[in-house]
Amino acid sequence: MTEAETPLSLADQAQLVELMTAQVEVLLRDLHRRRADLTTQIAELQGPEPTGHTRIDRIRTVLNAQINTGLAAIDTLIEETETAARGFRREAASL
């Protein structure tokens, strides 16, 4: 049996699950911060009235669409990460 195949002790498993849970929590905080930043950017782009300059208004529209796409992607990542975090917490509780 190689070192890679050696089963982890219960204490090592618990420590590994705790570490993974902590990493997921940091990731979640970062994703929520990024989501808040994008939400602010959307508000800033939507706030002012159209400028009357077709090119500028078109650029703002495109940026708004891209930010909304990024926001949807972050929402999906948050959901998936929260699901993973719940799984790690359940695993930690069962050890």
SEFIZA-3560 file (N, C-alpha, C; in Angstrom, 3 decimals):
REM SEFIZA-3560
<numar><xx>0.846</xx><yy>-1.163</yy><zz>0.000</zz><atom>N</atom></numar>
<numar><xx>0.000</xx><yy>0.000</yy><zz>0.000</zz><atom>CA</atom></numar>
<numar><xx>0.899</xx><yy>1.236</yy><zz>0.000</zz><atom>C</atom></numar>
<numar><xx>0.650</xx><yy>2.162</yy><zz>-0.920</zz><atom>N</atom></numar>
<numar><xx>1.457</xx><yy>3.374</yy><zz>-0.986</zz><atom>CA</atom></numar>
<numar><xx>0.894</xx><yy>4.420</yy><zz>-0.039</zz><atom>C</atom></numar>
<numar><xx>1.685</xx><yy>5.488</yy><zz>0.146</zz><atom>N</atom></numar>
<numar><xx>1.255</xx><yy>6.557</yy><zz>1.041</zz><atom>CA</atom></numar>
<numar><xx>-0.055</xx><yy>7.176</yy><zz>0.568</zz><atom>C</atom></numar>
<numar><xx>-0.229</xx><yy>7.283</yy><zz>-0.761</zz><atom>N</atom></numar>
<numar><xx>-1.448</xx><yy>7.865</yy><zz>-1.309</zz><atom>CA</atom></numar>
<numar><xx>-2.665</xx><yy>6.997</yy><zz>-1.013</zz><atom>C</atom></numar>
<numar><xx>-2.461</xx><yy>5.709</yy><zz>-0.819</zz><atom>N</atom></numar>
<numar><xx>-3.567</xx><yy>4.793</yy><zz>-0.564</zz><atom>CA</atom></numar>
<numar><xx>-3.845</xx><yy>4.611</yy><zz>0.924</zz><atom>C</atom></numar>
<numar><xx>-2.992</xx><yy>5.140</yy><zz>1.786</zz><atom>N</atom></numar>
<numar><xx>-3.175</xx><yy>4.991</yy><zz>3.218</zz><atom>CA</atom></numar>
<numar><xx>-4.429</xx><yy>5.745</yy><zz>3.643</zz><atom>C</atom></numar>
<numar><xx>-5.358</xx><yy>5.049</yy><zz>4.309</zz><atom>N</atom></numar>
<numar><xx>-6.578</xx><yy>5.732</yy><zz>4.731</zz><atom>CA</atom></numar>
<numar><xx>-6.272</xx><yy>6.784</yy><zz>5.792</zz><atom>C</atom></numar>
<numar><xx>-7.021</xx><yy>7.867</yy><zz>5.760</zz><atom>N</atom></numar>
<numar><xx>-6.842</xx><yy>8.934</yy><zz>6.733</zz><atom>CA</atom></numar>
<numar><xx>-7.486</xx><yy>8.546</yy><zz>8.051</zz><atom>C</atom></numar>
<numar><xx>-6.874</xx><yy>8.961</yy><zz>9.123</zz><atom>N</atom></numar>
<numar><xx>-7.478</xx><yy>8.741</yy><zz>10.432</zz><atom>CA</atom></numar>
<numar><xx>-8.717</xx><yy>9.628</yy><zz>10.536</zz><atom>C</atom></numar>
<numar><xx>-9.559</xx><yy>9.321</yy><zz>11.495</zz><atom>N</atom></numar>
<numar><xx>-10.767</xx><yy>10.105</yy><zz>11.714</zz><atom>CA</atom></numar>
<numar><xx>-10.418</xx><yy>11.562</yy><zz>12.019</zz><atom>C</atom></numar>
<numar><xx>-9.371</xx><yy>11.769</yy><zz>12.815</zz><atom>N</atom></numar>
<numar><xx>-8.937</xx><yy>13.131</yy><zz>13.144</zz><atom>CA</atom></numar>
<numar><xx>-8.451</xx><yy>13.860</yy><zz>11.892</zz><atom>C</atom></numar>
<numar><xx>-7.698</xx><yy>13.159</yy><zz>11.036</zz><atom>N</atom></numar>
<numar><xx>-7.220</xx><yy>13.768</yy><zz>9.793</zz><atom>CA</atom></numar>
<numar><xx>-8.381</xx><yy>14.092</yy><zz>8.865</zz><atom>C</atom></numar>
<numar><xx>-9.362</xx><yy>13.206</yy><zz>8.805</zz><atom>N</atom></numar>
<numar><xx>-10.549</xx><yy>13.450</yy><zz>7.984</zz><atom>CA</atom></numar>
<numar><xx>-11.293</xx><yy>14.683</yy><zz>8.485</zz><atom>C</atom></numar>
<numar><xx>-11.452</xx><yy>14.790</yy><zz>9.779</zz><atom>N</atom></numar>
<numar><xx>-12.154</xx><yy>15.939</yy><zz>10.363</zz><atom>CA</atom></numar>
<numar><xx>-11.396</xx><yy>17.224</yy><zz>10.061</zz><atom>C</atom></numar>
<numar><xx>-10.070</xx><yy>17.186</yy><zz>10.189</zz><atom>N</atom></numar>
<numar><xx>-9.258</xx><yy>18.367</yy><zz>9.912</zz><atom>CA</atom></numar>
<numar><xx>-9.366</xx><yy>18.754</yy><zz>8.441</zz><atom>C</atom></numar>
<numar><xx>-9.360</xx><yy>17.771</yy><zz>7.561</zz><atom>N</atom></numar>
<numar><xx>-9.473</xx><yy>18.030</yy><zz>6.130</zz><atom>CA</atom></numar>
<numar><xx>-10.835</xx><yy>18.643</yy><zz>5.801</zz><atom>C</atom></numar>
<numar><xx>-11.890</xx><yy>18.119</yy><zz>6.384</zz><atom>N</atom></numar>
<numar><xx>-13.229</xx><yy>18.659</yy><zz>6.152</zz><atom>CA</atom></numar>
<numar><xx>-13.322</xx><yy>20.086</yy><zz>6.692</zz><atom>C</atom></numar>
<numar><xx>-12.740</xx><yy>20.342</yy><zz>7.856</zz><atom>N</atom></numar>
<numar><xx>-12.746</xx><yy>21.700</yy><zz>8.417</zz><atom>CA</atom></numar>
<numar><xx>-12.013</xx><yy>22.671</yy><zz>7.503</zz><atom>C</atom></numar>
<numar><xx>-10.887</xx><yy>22.247</yy><zz>6.963</zz><atom>N</atom></numar>
<numar><xx>-10.108</xx><yy>23.091</yy><zz>6.053</zz><atom>CA</atom></numar>
<numar><xx>-10.900</xx><yy>23.382</yy><zz>4.779</zz><atom>C</atom></numar>
<numar><xx>-11.508</xx><yy>22.363</yy><zz>4.226</zz><atom>N</atom></numar>
<numar><xx>-12.294</xx><yy>22.547</yy><zz>3.011</zz><atom>CA</atom></numar>
<numar><xx>-13.493</xx><yy>23.457</yy><zz>3.269</zz><atom>C</atom></numar>
<numar><xx>-14.120</xx><yy>23.300</yy><zz>4.415</zz><atom>N</atom></numar>
<numar><xx>-15.253</xx><yy>24.147</yy><zz>4.777</zz><atom>CA</atom></numar>
<numar><xx>-14.798</xx><yy>25.604</yy><zz>4.893</zz><atom>C</atom></numar>
<numar><xx>-13.668</xx><yy>25.829</yy><zz>5.523</zz><atom>N</atom></numar>
<numar><xx>-13.136</xx><yy>27.189</yy><zz>5.667</zz><atom>CA</atom></numar>
<numar><xx>-12.828</xx><yy>27.798</yy><zz>4.298</zz><atom>C</atom></numar>
<numar><xx>-12.256</xx><yy>27.000</yy><zz>3.414</zz><atom>N</atom></numar>
<numar><xx>-11.944</xx><yy>27.501</yy><zz>2.073</zz><atom>CA</atom></numar>
<numar><xx>-13.218</xx><yy>27.872</yy><zz>1.322</zz><atom>C</atom></numar>
<numar><xx>-14.244</xx><yy>27.065</yy><zz>1.462</zz><atom>N</atom></numar>
<numar><xx>-15.517</xx><yy>27.345</yy><zz>0.802</zz><atom>CA</atom></numar>
<numar><xx>-16.134</xx><yy>28.618</yy><zz>1.376</zz><atom>C</atom></numar>
<numar><xx>-16.027</xx><yy>28.817</yy><zz>2.675</zz><atom>N</atom></numar>
<numar><xx>-16.575</xx><yy>30.025</yy><zz>3.302</zz><atom>CA</atom></numar>
<numar><xx>-15.860</xx><yy>31.276</yy><zz>2.777</zz><atom>C</atom></numar>
<numar><xx>-14.548</xx><yy>31.206</yy><zz>2.613</zz><atom>N</atom></numar>
<numar><xx>-13.789</xx><yy>32.336</yy><zz>2.056</zz><atom>CA</atom></numar>
<numar><xx>-14.239</xx><yy>32.601</yy><zz>0.623</zz><atom>C</atom></numar>
<numar><xx>-14.409</xx><yy>31.550</yy><zz>-0.135</zz><atom>N</atom></numar>
<numar><xx>-14.878</xx><yy>31.685</yy><zz>-1.516</zz><atom>CA</atom></numar>
<numar><xx>-16.263</xx><yy>32.324</yy><zz>-1.555</zz><atom>C</atom></numar>
<numar><xx>-17.138</xx><yy>31.901</yy><zz>-0.673</zz><atom>N</atom></numar>
<numar><xx>-18.483</xx><yy>32.480</yy><zz>-0.624</zz><atom>CA</atom></numar>
<numar><xx>-18.447</xx><yy>33.978</yy><zz>-0.306</zz><atom>C</atom></numar>
<numar><xx>-17.622</xx><yy>34.362</yy><zz>0.661</zz><atom>N</atom></numar>
<numar><xx>-17.501</xx><yy>35.786</yy><zz>0.989</zz><atom>CA</atom></numar>
<numar><xx>-17.025</xx><yy>36.581</yy><zz>-0.228</zz><atom>C</atom></numar>
<numar><xx>-16.051</xx><yy>36.030</yy><zz>-0.947</zz><atom>N</atom></numar>
<numar><xx>-15.527</xx><yy>36.706</yy><zz>-2.127</zz><atom>CA</atom></numar>
<numar><xx>-16.600</xx><yy>36.808</yy><zz>-3.217</zz><atom>C</atom></numar>
<numar><xx>-17.350</xx><yy>35.747</yy><zz>-3.430</zz><atom>N</atom></numar>
<numar><xx>-18.409</xx><yy>35.770</yy><zz>-4.439</zz><atom>CA</atom></numar>
<numar><xx>-19.493</xx><yy>36.783</yy><zz>-4.083</zz><atom>C</atom></numar>
<numar><xx>-19.857</xx><yy>36.852</yy><zz>-2.812</zz><atom>N</atom></numar>
<numar><xx>-20.868</xx><yy>37.824</yy><zz>-2.392</zz><atom>CA</atom></numar>
<numar><xx>-20.348</xx><yy>39.261</yy><zz>-2.564</zz><atom>C</atom></numar>
<numar><xx>-19.063</xx><yy>39.473</yy><zz>-2.291</zz><atom>N</atom></numar>
<numar><xx>-18.470</xx><yy>40.804</yy><zz>-2.491</zz><atom>CA</atom></numar>
<numar><xx>-18.499</xx><yy>41.173</yy><zz>-3.968</zz><atom>C</atom></numar>
<numar><xx>-18.119</xx><yy>40.236</yy><zz>-4.812</zz><atom>N</atom></numar>
<numar><xx>-18.121</xx><yy>40.498</yy><zz>-6.255</zz><atom>CA</atom></numar>
<numar><xx>-19.539</xx><yy>40.760</yy><zz>-6.765</zz><atom>C</atom></numar>
<numar><xx>-20.504</xx><yy>40.032</yy><zz>-6.213</zz><atom>N</atom></numar>
<numar><xx>-21.897</xx><yy>40.233</yy><zz>-6.610</zz><atom>CA</atom></numar>
<numar><xx>-22.342</xx><yy>41.646</yy><zz>-6.233</zz><atom>C</atom></numar>
<numar><xx>-21.976</xx><yy>42.077</yy><zz>-5.042</zz><atom>N</atom></numar>
<numar><xx>-22.331</xx><yy>43.430</yy><zz>-4.599</zz><atom>CA</atom></numar>
<numar><xx>-21.683</xx><yy>44.478</yy><zz>-5.509</zz><atom>C</atom></numar>
<numar><xx>-20.441</xx><yy>44.254</yy><zz>-5.904</zz><atom>N</atom></numar>
<numar><xx>-19.755</xx><yy>45.185</yy><zz>-6.808</zz><atom>CA</atom></numar>
<numar><xx>-20.488</xx><yy>45.284</yy><zz>-8.148</zz><atom>C</atom></numar>
<numar><xx>-20.883</xx><yy>44.133</yy><zz>-8.688</zz><atom>N</atom></numar>
<numar><xx>-21.591</xx><yy>44.138</yy><zz>-9.966</zz><atom>CA</atom></numar>
<numar><xx>-22.951</xx><yy>44.815</yy><zz>-9.847</zz><atom>C</atom></numar>
<numar><xx>-23.625</xx><yy>44.588</yy><zz>-8.746</zz><atom>N</atom></numar>
<numar><xx>-24.925</xx><yy>45.225</yy><zz>-8.527</zz><atom>CA</atom></numar>
<numar><xx>-24.763</xx><yy>46.746</yy><zz>-8.500</zz><atom>C</atom></numar>
<numar><xx>-23.708</xx><yy>47.227</yy><zz>-7.873</zz><atom>N</atom></numar>
<numar><xx>-23.420</xx><yy>48.665</yy><zz>-7.843</zz><atom>CA</atom></numar>
<numar><xx>-23.151</xx><yy>49.189</yy><zz>-9.255</zz><atom>C</atom></numar>
<numar><xx>-22.396</xx><yy>48.428</yy><zz>-10.028</zz><atom>N</atom></numar>
<numar><xx>-22.090</xx><yy>48.851</yy><zz>-11.391</zz><atom>CA</atom></numar>
<numar><xx>-23.357</xx><yy>48.919</yy><zz>-12.244</zz><atom>C</atom></numar>
<numar><xx>-24.248</xx><yy>47.950</yy><zz>-12.053</zz><atom>N</atom></numar>
<numar><xx>-25.508</xx><yy>47.965</yy><zz>-12.800</zz><atom>CA</atom></numar>
<numar><xx>-26.303</xx><yy>49.219</yy><zz>-12.446</zz><atom>C</atom></numar>
<numar><xx>-26.379</xx><yy>49.526</yy><zz>-11.162</zz><atom>N</atom></numar>
<numar><xx>-27.121</xx><yy>50.715</yy><zz>-10.723</zz><atom>CA</atom></numar>
<numar><xx>-26.512</xx><yy>51.988</yy><zz>-11.328</zz><atom>C</atom></numar>
<numar><xx>-25.195</xx><yy>52.050</yy><zz>-11.389</zz><atom>N</atom></numar>
<numar><xx>-24.536</xx><yy>53.225</yy><zz>-11.958</zz><atom>CA</atom></numar>
<numar><xx>-24.797</xx><yy>53.354</yy><zz>-13.456</zz><atom>C</atom></numar>
<numar><xx>-24.840</xx><yy>52.231</yy><zz>-14.149</zz><atom>N</atom></numar>
<numar><xx>-25.091</xx><yy>52.268</yy><zz>-15.594</zz><atom>CA</atom></numar>
<numar><xx>-26.551</xx><yy>52.593</yy><zz>-15.903</zz><atom>C</atom></numar>
<numar><xx>-27.453</xx><yy>52.132</yy><zz>-15.070</zz><atom>N</atom></numar>
<numar><xx>-28.867</xx><yy>52.347</yy><zz>-15.326</zz><atom>CA</atom></numar>
<numar><xx>-29.355</xx><yy>53.684</yy><zz>-14.794</zz><atom>C</atom></numar>
<numar><xx>-28.619</xx><yy>54.279</yy><zz>-13.869</zz><atom>N</atom></numar>
<numar><xx>-29.064</xx><yy>55.499</yy><zz>-13.220</zz><atom>CA</atom></numar>
<numar><xx>-29.243</xx><yy>56.690</yy><zz>-14.141</zz><atom>C</atom></numar>
<numar><xx>-28.196</xx><yy>57.099</yy><zz>-14.856</zz><atom>N</atom></numar>
<numar><xx>-28.325</xx><yy>58.313</yy><zz>-15.661</zz><atom>CA</atom></numar>
<numar><xx>-29.256</xx><yy>58.104</yy><zz>-16.867</zz><atom>C</atom></numar>
<numar><xx>-29.864</xx><yy>59.198</yy><zz>-17.267</zz><atom>N</atom></numar>
<numar><xx>-30.685</xx><yy>59.181</yy><zz>-18.477</zz><atom>CA</atom></numar>
<numar><xx>-29.777</xx><yy>58.947</yy><zz>-19.683</zz><atom>C</atom></numar>
<numar><xx>-30.347</xx><yy>58.491</yy><zz>-20.783</zz><atom>N</atom></numar>
<numar><xx>-29.524</xx><yy>58.359</yy><zz>-21.991</zz><atom>CA</atom></numar>
<numar><xx>-28.834</xx><yy>59.684</yy><zz>-22.323</zz><atom>C</atom></numar>
<numar><xx>-27.638</xx><yy>59.578</yy><zz>-22.824</zz><atom>N</atom></numar>
<numar><xx>-26.842</xx><yy>60.778</yy><zz>-23.101</zz><atom>CA</atom></numar>
<numar><xx>-27.258</xx><yy>61.461</yy><zz>-24.391</zz><atom>C</atom></numar>
<numar><xx>-27.916</xx><yy>60.724</yy><zz>-25.249</zz><atom>N</atom></numar>
<numar><xx>-28.227</xx><yy>61.261</yy><zz>-26.568</zz><atom>CA</atom></numar>
<numar><xx>-27.128</xx><yy>60.964</yy><zz>-27.571</zz><atom>C</atom></numar>
<numar><xx>-26.029</xx><yy>60.435</yy><zz>-27.070</zz><atom>N</atom></numar>
<numar><xx>-24.929</xx><yy>60.017</yy><zz>-27.941</zz><atom>CA</atom></numar>
<numar><xx>-25.106</xx><yy>58.519</yy><zz>-28.190</zz><atom>C</atom></numar>
<numar><xx>-25.465</xx><yy>58.196</yy><zz>-29.391</zz><atom>N</atom></numar>
<numar><xx>-25.801</xx><yy>56.814</yy><zz>-29.735</zz><atom>CA</atom></numar>
<numar><xx>-24.703</xx><yy>55.843</yy><zz>-29.341</zz><atom>C</atom></numar>
<numar><xx>-23.492</xx><yy>56.190</yy><zz>-29.630</zz><atom>N</atom></numar>
<numar><xx>-22.369</xx><yy>55.275</yy><zz>-29.359</zz><atom>CA</atom></numar>
<numar><xx>-22.195</xx><yy>55.037</yy><zz>-27.854</zz><atom>C</atom></numar>
<numar><xx>-22.246</xx><yy>56.104</yy><zz>-27.069</zz><atom>N</atom></numar>
<numar><xx>-22.093</xx><yy>55.971</yy><zz>-25.613</zz><atom>CA</atom></numar>
<numar><xx>-23.245</xx><yy>55.174</yy><zz>-25.026</zz><atom>C</atom></numar>
<numar><xx>-24.464</xx><yy>55.481</yy><zz>-25.462</zz><atom>N</atom></numar>
<numar><xx>-25.631</xx><yy>54.765</yy><zz>-24.945</zz><atom>CA</atom></numar>
<numar><xx>-25.589</xx><yy>53.286</yy><zz>-25.327</zz><atom>C</atom></numar>
<numar><xx>-25.109</xx><yy>52.996</yy><zz>-26.534</zz><atom>N</atom></numar>
<numar><xx>-24.989</xx><yy>51.595</yy><zz>-26.964</zz><atom>CA</atom></numar>
<numar><xx>-23.949</xx><yy>50.869</yy><zz>-26.118</zz><atom>C</atom></numar>
<numar><xx>-22.831</xx><yy>51.520</yy><zz>-25.843</zz><atom>N</atom></numar>
<numar><xx>-21.784</xx><yy>50.916</yy><zz>-25.007</zz><atom>CA</atom></numar>
<numar><xx>-22.333</xx><yy>50.631</yy><zz>-23.609</zz><atom>C</atom></numar>
<numar><xx>-23.068</xx><yy>51.587</yy><zz>-23.043</zz><atom>N</atom></numar>
<numar><xx>-23.671</xx><yy>51.362</yy><zz>-21.718</zz><atom>CA</atom></numar>
<numar><xx>-24.636</xx><yy>50.182</yy><zz>-21.739</zz><atom>C</atom></numar>
<numar><xx>-25.402</xx><yy>50.054</yy><zz>-22.806</zz><atom>N</atom></numar>
<numar><xx>-26.339</xx><yy>48.940</yy><zz>-22.933</zz><atom>CA</atom></numar>
<numar><xx>-25.596</xx><yy>47.609</yy><zz>-23.003</zz><atom>C</atom></numar>
<numar><xx>-24.530</xx><yy>47.578</yy><zz>-23.785</zz><atom>N</atom></numar>
<numar><xx>-23.734</xx><yy>46.347</yy><zz>-23.905</zz><atom>CA</atom></numar>
<numar><xx>-23.075</xx><yy>46.011</yy><zz>-22.572</zz><atom>C</atom></numar>
<numar><xx>-22.501</xx><yy>47.008</yy><zz>-21.900</zz><atom>N</atom></numar>
<numar><xx>-21.881</xx><yy>46.766</yy><zz>-20.592</zz><atom>CA</atom></numar>
<numar><xx>-22.906</xx><yy>46.246</yy><zz>-19.589</zz><atom>C</atom></numar>
<numar><xx>-24.075</xx><yy>46.830</yy><zz>-19.593</zz><atom>N</atom></numar>
<numar><xx>-25.129</xx><yy>46.404</yy><zz>-18.686</zz><atom>CA</atom></numar>
<numar><xx>-25.487</xx><yy>44.935</yy><zz>-18.933</zz><atom>C</atom></numar>
<numar><xx>-25.603</xx><yy>44.550</yy><zz>-20.192</zz><atom>N</atom></numar>
<numar><xx>-25.924</xx><yy>43.158</yy><zz>-20.532</zz><atom>CA</atom></numar>
<numar><xx>-24.810</xx><yy>42.222</yy><zz>-20.081</zz><atom>C</atom></numar>
<numar><xx>-23.566</xx><yy>42.624</yy><zz>-20.281</zz><atom>N</atom></numar>
<numar><xx>-22.438</xx><yy>41.783</yy><zz>-19.874</zz><atom>CA</atom></numar>
<numar><xx>-22.364</xx><yy>41.661</yy><zz>-18.358</zz><atom>C</atom></numar>
<numar><xx>-22.615</xx><yy>42.752</yy><zz>-17.668</zz><atom>N</atom></numar>
<numar><xx>-22.600</xx><yy>42.702</yy><zz>-16.201</zz><atom>CA</atom></numar>
<numar><xx>-23.722</xx><yy>41.801</yy><zz>-15.698</zz><atom>C</atom></numar>
<numar><xx>-24.897</xx><yy>41.889</yy><zz>-16.322</zz><atom>N</atom></numar>
<numar><xx>-26.008</xx><yy>41.015</yy><zz>-15.923</zz><atom>CA</atom></numar>
<numar><xx>-25.675</xx><yy>39.547</yy><zz>-16.164</zz><atom>C</atom></numar>
<numar><xx>-24.974</xx><yy>39.262</yy><zz>-17.249</zz><atom>N</atom></numar>
<numar><xx>-24.535</xx><yy>37.883</yy><zz>-17.514</zz><atom>CA</atom></numar>
<numar><xx>-23.555</xx><yy>37.431</yy><zz>-16.436</zz><atom>C</atom></numar>
<numar><xx>-22.614</xx><yy>38.320</yy><zz>-16.071</zz><atom>N</atom></numar>
<numar><xx>-21.669</xx><yy>38.000</yy><zz>-14.994</zz><atom>CA</atom></numar>
<numar><xx>-22.376</xx><yy>37.794</yy><zz>-13.671</zz><atom>C</atom></numar>
<numar><xx>-23.385</xx><yy>38.614</yy><zz>-13.416</zz><atom>N</atom></numar>
<numar><xx>-24.163</xx><yy>38.493</yy><zz>-12.178</zz><atom>CA</atom></numar>
<numar><xx>-24.879</xx><yy>37.144</yy><zz>-12.115</zz><atom>C</atom></numar>
<numar><xx>-25.449</xx><yy>36.733</yy><zz>-13.229</zz><atom>N</atom></numar>
<numar><xx>-26.121</xx><yy>35.424</yy><zz>-13.272</zz><atom>CA</atom></numar>
<numar><xx>-25.124</xx><yy>34.293</yy><zz>-13.032</zz><atom>C</atom></numar>
<numar><xx>-23.930</xx><yy>34.419</yy><zz>-13.595</zz><atom>N</atom></numar>
<numar><xx>-22.898</xx><yy>33.393</yy><zz>-13.389</zz><atom>CA</atom></numar>
<numar><xx>-22.471</xx><yy>33.347</yy><zz>-11.926</zz><atom>C</atom></numar>
<numar><xx>-22.312</xx><yy>34.507</yy><zz>-11.306</zz><atom>N</atom></numar>
<numar><xx>-21.929</xx><yy>34.550</yy><zz>-9.893</zz><atom>CA</atom></numar>
<numar><xx>-23.038</xx><yy>33.962</yy><zz>-9.027</zz><atom>C</atom></numar>
<numar><xx>-24.290</xx><yy>34.262</yy><zz>-9.356</zz><atom>N</atom></numar>
<numar><xx>-25.408</xx><yy>33.684</yy><zz>-8.603</zz><atom>CA</atom></numar>
<numar><xx>-25.379</xx><yy>32.156</yy><zz>-8.670</zz><atom>C</atom></numar>
<numar><xx>-25.071</xx><yy>31.627</yy><zz>-9.846</zz><atom>N</atom></numar>
<numar><xx>-24.962</xx><yy>30.174</yy><zz>-9.997</zz><atom>CA</atom></numar>
<numar><xx>-23.810</xx><yy>29.632</yy><zz>-9.159</zz><atom>C</atom></numar>
<numar><xx>-22.664</xx><yy>30.308</yy><zz>-9.189</zz><atom>N</atom></numar>
<numar><xx>-21.511</xx><yy>29.878</yy><zz>-8.389</zz><atom>CA</atom></numar>
<numar><xx>-21.818</xx><yy>29.932</yy><zz>-6.898</zz><atom>C</atom></numar>
<numar><xx>-22.519</xx><yy>30.983</yy><zz>-6.471</zz><atom>N</atom></numar>
<numar><xx>-22.885</xx><yy>31.094</yy><zz>-5.059</zz><atom>CA</atom></numar>
<numar><xx>-23.776</xx><yy>29.926</yy><zz>-4.659</zz><atom>C</atom></numar>
<numar><xx>-24.765</xx><yy>29.631</yy><zz>-5.486</zz><atom>N</atom></numar>
<numar><xx>-25.669</xx><yy>28.520</yy><zz>-5.188</zz><atom>CA</atom></numar>
<numar><xx>-24.912</xx><yy>27.190</yy><zz>-5.086</zz><atom>C</atom></numar>
<numar><xx>-24.039</xx><yy>26.939</yy><zz>-6.046</zz><atom>N</atom></numar>
<numar><xx>-23.266</xx><yy>25.690</yy><zz>-6.046</zz><atom>CA</atom></numar>
<numar><xx>-22.311</xx><yy>25.634</yy><zz>-4.852</zz><atom>C</atom></numar>
<numar><xx>-21.696</xx><yy>26.756</yy><zz>-4.529</zz><atom>N</atom></numar>
<numar><xx>-20.759</xx><yy>26.799</yy><zz>-3.414</zz><atom>CA</atom></numar>
<numar><xx>-21.481</xx><yy>26.623</yy><zz>-2.085</zz><atom>C</atom></numar>
<numar><xx>-22.656</xx><yy>27.227</yy><zz>-1.950</zz><atom>N</atom></numar>
<numar><xx>-23.441</xx><yy>27.044</yy><zz>-0.723</zz><atom>CA</atom></numar>
<numar><xx>-23.875</xx><yy>25.589</yy><zz>-0.564</zz><atom>C</atom></numar>
<numar><xx>-24.208</xx><yy>24.935</yy><zz>-1.665</zz><atom>N</atom></numar>
<numar><xx>-24.553</xx><yy>23.514</yy><zz>-1.616</zz><atom>CA</atom></numar>
<numar><xx>-23.356</xx><yy>22.686</yy><zz>-1.149</zz><atom>C</atom></numar>
<numar><xx>-22.184</xx><yy>22.997</yy><zz>-1.684</zz><atom>N</atom></numar>
<numar><xx>-20.967</xx><yy>22.293</yy><zz>-1.267</zz><atom>CA</atom></numar>
<numar><xx>-20.693</xx><yy>22.536</yy><zz>0.212</zz><atom>C</atom></numar>
<numar><xx>-20.867</xx><yy>23.777</yy><zz>0.651</zz><atom>N</atom></numar>
<numar><xx>-20.612</xx><yy>24.111</yy><zz>2.061</zz><atom>CA</atom></numar>
<numar><xx>-21.541</xx><yy>23.321</yy><zz>2.975</zz><atom>C</atom></numar>
<numar><xx>-22.808</xx><yy>23.220</yy><zz>2.595</zz><atom>N</atom></numar>
<numar><xx>-23.751</xx><yy>22.422</yy><zz>3.409</zz><atom>CA</atom></numar>
<numar><xx>-23.305</xx><yy>20.966</yy><zz>3.478</zz><atom>C</atom></numar>
<numar><xx>-22.819</xx><yy>20.436</yy><zz>2.364</zz><atom>N</atom></numar>
<numar><xx>-22.330</xx><yy>19.062</yy><zz>2.351</zz><atom>CA</atom></numar>
<numar><xx>-21.128</xx><yy>18.874</yy><zz>3.259</zz><atom>C</atom></numar>
<numar><xx>-20.193</xx><yy>19.820</yy><zz>3.213</zz><atom>N</atom></numar>
<numar><xx>-19.022</xx><yy>19.736</yy><zz>4.090</zz><atom>CA</atom></numar>
<numar><xx>-19.426</xx><yy>19.821</yy><zz>5.555</zz><atom>C</atom></numar>
<numar><xx>-20.373</xx><yy>20.715</yy><zz>5.856</zz><atom>N</atom></numar>
<numar><xx>-20.825</xx><yy>20.844</yy><zz>7.249</zz><atom>CA</atom></numar>
<numar><xx>-21.486</xx><yy>19.552</yy><zz>7.733</zz><atom>C</atom></numar>
<numar><xx>-22.309</xx><yy>18.944</yy><zz>6.866</zz><atom>N</atom></numar>
<numar><xx>-22.942</xx><yy>17.663</yy><zz>7.248</zz><atom>CA</atom></numar>
<numar><xx>-21.874</xx><yy>16.595</yy><zz>7.474</zz><atom>C</atom></numar>
<numar><xx>-20.888</xx><yy>16.570</yy><zz>6.585</zz><atom>N</atom></numar>
<numar><xx>-19.812</xx><yy>15.577</yy><zz>6.722</zz><atom>CA</atom></numar>
<numar><xx>-19.031</xx><yy>15.812</yy><zz>8.012</zz><atom>C</atom></numar>
<numar><xx>-18.752</xx><yy>17.077</yy><zz>8.310</zz><atom>N</atom></numar>
<numar><xx>-18.019</xx><yy>17.391</yy><zz>9.528</zz><atom>CA</atom></numar>
<numar><xx>-18.813</xx><yy>16.970</yy><zz>10.766</zz><atom>C</atom></numar>
<numar><xx>-20.120</xx><yy>17.166</yy><zz>10.707</zz><atom>N</atom></numar>
<numar><xx>-20.972</xx><yy>16.803</yy><zz>11.856</zz><atom>CA</atom></numar>
<numar><xx>-21.040</xx><yy>15.293</yy><zz>12.043</zz><atom>C</atom></numar>
<numar><xx>-20.837</xx><yy>14.544</yy><zz>10.960</zz><atom>N</atom></numar>
<numar><xx>-20.942</xx><yy>13.087</yy><zz>11.077</zz><atom>CA</atom></numar>
<numar><xx>-19.628</xx><yy>12.434</yy><zz>11.502</zz><atom>C</atom></numar>
<numar><xx>-18.549</xx><yy>13.192</yy><zz>11.516</zz><atom>N</atom></numar>
<numar><xx>-17.245</xx><yy>12.602</yy><zz>11.901</zz><atom>CA</atom></numar>
<numar><xx>-17.078</xx><yy>12.570</yy><zz>13.401</zz><atom>C</atom></numar>
//
